[in-house]
């Protein structure tokens, strides 16, 4: 099946700020700046702060001048990085071709997903819905035939929208824009082109390639020529360089998922049900990557914002949902019991399988003499096949219905 616009660029909306305040509803309509300070630069600003002119990369002192009453927060990468990883894992449930470019954005090639999930526009809406439901933040999605045009489309879709730029509409929609909108054209290059009288994308497109190379240099000229005609790279590299040390070139050494609950919960049955839902998702990801893990970690954030973790390392490696879940439930109960007879309600719960390695011949749990294999590995793989064919709602544990 030919897909004319197979590239999606998914960009989280004000990611740093959105994650830092997602459990702080009292700050939703308040200007919030992440980073900055007296001598730092702004890493992110929520949309109320942006209405004052505050932008990423701006000196903190300037942001304070524009909005003296803004709430300033230091970035917590211990919180931000796991959320980013979980979002990238959500993307990989749609397509394995995910090229991560930063903590908060990635390109997806959805050519192989359209038979299951529908056209790219439907996939974009599915992703936006899942990111909101599973991670408590919003994202914008650009759809196009190439990387740079998808990036431009996602900028135009912000906040919390979807924008498609089709090849046949590229000239009409993009050529009238300032050349600074192009992906990779920074302010210095923009000013250089303006000094040459090249103000719009169309102005640059009107220059023959050889002349453009003589004007700005061979490399930049060739790059600009591809950008102004939307003919840049259309093939993605699954993985990517990654950021802050969580490299994405290979499936990471751990896989997990976490969810901020719609309402704070004390009911252990409801918490265990949520934990089972997350565990099923994580274990399926582990199996899909051809890996097994030995350590299970559970994270709980309480309504008083205290965040605690507990881990347990297994004797044998596993990718079996029920085995991971049995350990996770014990860890959850231990975390709740440690807070006393009436702990604060739970706001967020998460589970992670760590110490992953590729499945090798001979891997797997050895049955004790006389022990019967309960058949969970075969059941898991049957579920995986059904989900691959019919979607995530096709099969699920009865307790989640």
N, C-alpha and C positions, 0 to 999 in steps of 0.2 A: 504494500500500500504506500503510495507516494504522499508524503506530508510536506506541504510547501513551506510551512513555518514551524519547524520541529524544535527550535531552540527557545527555551524558557529561561529568563533571568529572574530569579526570586530574590528580593531584597527586603529584609525586615525593616519595618518602619520604626525609626528612632530606637534601634535595637538596645543599645546600652541603657538608655533611659527607660524604655518600656519594660525591660527585665527588672531593673532596679526598683521600679515602683509598682510592678504588677500585683504585689501583695499589699500595696498601700493605697487602697481606694481613695483615701482622703487627699492624695496628691494628684489624682487623675486630671483635675482641672487647674492645677497649680503649676506655674513655670518651674521646671526642674532642669538643672544642668548637671551632667556627669563629667567629672574632670574639671578643668579650669583652675580655680583658686587664684592666689595672688600672682604666681609666676608661671602657671601651667597653661595648657590650651584645652579648649572644650572638646571632649570626645563625642558627646552626643547631647542633644537638647530635645525635650519633648515638644509637641506641637504648640502648646500654650506659650512656651519660651520662644519658639521660632517666630511667633507673631510680634515679638519685640525686636526681631532682626538677629537673634542669636543663631549661629551656625557652627557646625563642626569645624575644628581647626582654628577657630577664633581665639585670640588671647583671653585668658580668664578675666583679666582686668577690664577689657572692653565689654565682655559679657556682663560683668557686674555693673558697669556704667549704664548699659542699655536697660537692664532690669535689676535694680538693687535688691528687690524683694524675692528674687528667684531662690529656690532651694538648691544648694550645691551639694552633690554627693560624690564621694570617691568611688571609682569603679571597683567592683568586687569580682575579680576574674575566677575566684573559686565558685562563684555562682554563674557567671556569664558563660564560661567555657563548657560546663556540662549541658547548659541549655542549648548552646550552639550545636554541640555534638548530637543531642537528641533531635534537633530540628533536621540536621543532615540525615539522620537515620530515617526520619519521616519521609524525606525526599527519596531515599533509596527504596522505600516500599513501592514507589511508583516506577522508578527506572534505576538500573544500576549505573547509568552514565551520568554521574553527578560530579561536576568540576567545581570544587570549593575554592573561592577566591579570598574569603575573609571570614571572620566569625559570623558575619550577618548576611552573607550573600553567596549565591552559587548559580551556576548555569546547569540546566538539565536538558538532555537530548531525549525527547519523548517519542521518537519514531517507533520504538518497540512497544509502546504502551497504549497506542490509540485503539487497537482492537479490543482491549480490555476496558479502558476507561473513557473512550470517546475522543473527540478532537482536542487539540491543544487548549482551546478555550475552556472546555469542560474540565480538563486536567488542572488548569490554573485555578479554577473555582474550587475544585476538590482540595487542592493544596492549601488555599487560603482558609477554607473551612477547617481543615485538620490542624493547621498551625494555630488558629484561634482557639479551637476546642482543646487541643492537647498541650499547648504551651502558653496560652493566655496572652498572646501578643498578636499583632497584625502584620501582614506583609503585602507587598505590591509585586505584581508579576508583569513582565514584558515578554511579548511573543513575537518572534521574527524568524527570518531565514538565516541570520548570521549573529555572531556574538555581539558585535558593536551595536547593531540595530536593536537587539533584544534589551541591551543595557539602556539605550536611549528610551525605549518604550517603557521600561520599568520606572524610570525617572518621571516620565509623563503620567504614569499611573498613580503616583503617590498623592495622598496616602491611601492605603487600603483599597487598591483598585487593580484592574487588569487592562492592559492596552496592547493591541495588535497593530503592527506596522507590516503590511503585506508588501511583497516585492513590487507589485504593479503600482502601489501607492507611494513608494519610497520617494521618488522625485518630487511629487506634489506636496508631500507632507514634511519632508526633511530639508529639501534644498532652500526653502525660504528662511530657515532658522539660522541664528548666529553660529558661526563655525565652532564656538566654544562648547556647543552641546555634544560634540563628537566624543566618543569614548577614547580616552587617552590624550586628548588635547587639553593641556593644562593652561593656566592663565598666561604663562610666559609665551607659549606657542600661539595662543590666541592673540596676544598683543603684537607679536611678530607678524602674523598674517594680516592683522588690521593695518599695520604700518605699510604693508604692501598693497593695501587697497582691497584685500580679500576679506570681506565682512561676513558674508553668508556662506553656507555650505555650497550653495549653487555657484557663488563666485569662484570657489576653489575648483568645483567640478568643471567649470568652463575652461580651465587652463589645461592644455595638452600635457601629458605625463612628462615628456622630455623637458619641456619648459619649466614645469613645476619642480622637477628635480634640480634644475639649474638654479632656481630661485631659492630653494630652502634646503638643498642637499639631497643626495640620492636616496638615502634610507628614509628620511622623513617624507620626501616627496612620494615615494612608492607607498608608504603607509597611509598618507593622506588620500592618495588617489583611490585606494581600496575603501577607505572609510566613507568618502563622499559619494561613492556609488553603491555602498552597502554590500561589497563583494569580499569583505574580510573573512576571517576564519569561520567555518561552519561545522567543523568537527571538534568535538570536545575530548579532553583527556580526563578519564575518570580518576577521581582523587583530587590532585592539586597540591600546591605547596603547603597549605595549612598556615595557621597563625599561632603565636604564643605557644609553640611547641607541641600542638596536637596534630601532627602531620597527617594528611589525608591520602597519601599516595597508596597506602594499603589499608584494608579494614583495620581499625585501631585495636589496640591491645585490650580494650574493654568495650562493651556495648551496653547501653542502658536506656531507660525512659523514665520520665517523671511527669507528674500531672498536678497542677494546682486545682484543688477541688472547687466545685461551684459554690459549695457552702462548707464551712468548717465542720468536721465530724468527730464525734467521740465513739460512735457505734463501731465496735470491732468487727462485726460481721460485714458492715458496709466497707470498712477499710480493707478487710481481707479480699472482698470482691474487687475493689479497685486494684489491689496488689496483684491479683490473679490476671486481670486484664493487661496490666503492664508487663507481667512476667511472660504471658503468652506471646506478646509482641516482641519482647527482647529475645526470647528463646528461638522464635522463628527467624529473627535476623541472624542469630548466631549460626543456626543450621544453614541458612541461605548462603552464608559466607564460608561454609565448609570448615567450621571451627568448633572447638569445645573449650570450656573454661573450668577453672577450679574454685574461684572465689566469688561468692555472692555478697553484694553490699546493698543494704537498704538505707534510704535516706528519708527522714521525716522532718517537716517543718511545722511547728506548732503555731497556734494563733497568737502567741506572744512573741513570734518571730525567731524563737530559738530553733536552730537547725542542728540535728544530730544524725550520726551515721553509726552503723554497726555492720561488721563483716564476719564471714565465716569461710574458711578454706576447706574444701571437701577432700576426702581421701582419694576419690576417683574423679576424673574429668567428666563433664556431662554437657549435653545440649538438650536434655529432656525437660520439657516444660514442668511436669509435675515434680521432678526432683529439685529443680531450681525453686519452685514455689514452696515446697515443703520447708526448705531452708529459709526462704524469705519470710514466711509466716512466723517462724521461730524468732527471727531477728526483729520483726515488727513488734511482736508481743514483748520481747525483752526491752525494746526502746520505750514502749508505753509503760511497762511495769516499773522501769527505772525512774519514772517521773512521779511516782507515788500513786496512792489509791484513786485520786481523781485528777489526772493530768489535764493540761490545757487541751482544747480541741485541736485536731490536726488540720492544717491548711494545705499541705503538699506531701505527697508520698512518691517515692521513686525506688527503682530497683536496677542494679547493674551487675553484669557478669564480667569478671575480670580474669586476667591471666590467660587470654585466649591464645590458642595455637591451632595450626591447621590439623585436621584429622589425619592420622597416620594409620597404616595397617596395624591392627592389633589394639588400637585405642578402643576404649569402651569399658564399662563397668563389668567386672568379673562376678558372675553369680556364685553365691556360696553353695556348698554341697547340699543338694536337695531343694534349693530355692527355685521358685518358678518365676520366670521373666513375666512381669505383668503386661507386657506388650505396649508400654507407653511409647517407645521409640517408633514403632510401626504406626501407631495411632497419630503421633505428631506429624510424621511424613505424609500420611494420608490427608491430614488437615492442610498441610502446606500445599499439597497438589490442588486441593479444592479451592483454596484461597487464591493461588496463582491463576486458576482458571476463571473463578466466579467472583473474586473480590473478597475483602475482609469480612463482610457481613455474612458470607456463605455458611461458615462453620464457626461456632464459638462454644465455650463451656456453658452447660445448662444454667449454671448459677448466674451467668451474665445476661440471660434472656430477660 
